[in-house]
Amino acid sequence: MMWTRGEIKMPFGKGGIQVEIIIPAGTRVSPASHGQYFVEDLGFLDRNSMTWHDANYYGIRLNADQVEVVES
């Protein structure tokens, strides 16, 4: 199982427009590539927003130090 280690505040956006998002602690993630992870659970975003659209189609990448991995 993999999830965010703590609450993460970060800028996010495409096309030069960025907003600050807050990813809650314990949000589910999955491995991407090169030691990075994708945020899987986008339930913290408004599904009708452009931010949700971009996160769903382009992904939110996190570094390994932002993620907790527990072997089951």
Buried (B, 14 or more C-beta within 10 A) or exposed (E): EBBBBEEBEBEBBEEEEEEEBEBEEEBBBEEBEEEBBBBBBBEEBEEEEBBBEBBEEEBBBBEEEBBBEEEE
